């Protein structure tokens, strides 16, 4: 979270989401026909922090949902991820 705090203090937009809630938000946007708008909004955020990625089994669409540059930092061993 330090990078999020630093980015926010420097004036950059930061959005924090738990992974399962972010994927649910994207799925709901897909069902409601607003997926393009949702993804466009997410793409405009300079720093999107996705917490608990790998702690739950992700939806099948996760590869398509995260088609962007991604940096993954973890405090837990990746061997325990799904």
Steps between C-alpha positions, in 0.01 A plus 500: 500500500798729536516549122130593502552756776803645323316522168200666666722750682665582166160585352440182301167321505501172690227237522516209745284191447496147638547268200173311542304826526672647193420189296141509625474867400626418150264201470201713603600766249517231232151377586357852505661595168736758652821296484666736253435799726617309809825391335558849359459648849742247649752561221508873575610446860878544527534244782254217556586296808344154488526334840474127572564400139553126508329446833180373335447318176450773237223497240581359158491850351788629716757477219285721279414734788868568573634554148737774604837558659489334839746504784430243770646538848423245765571450867410132466669224307347466153503121541192538720305688233227346285 
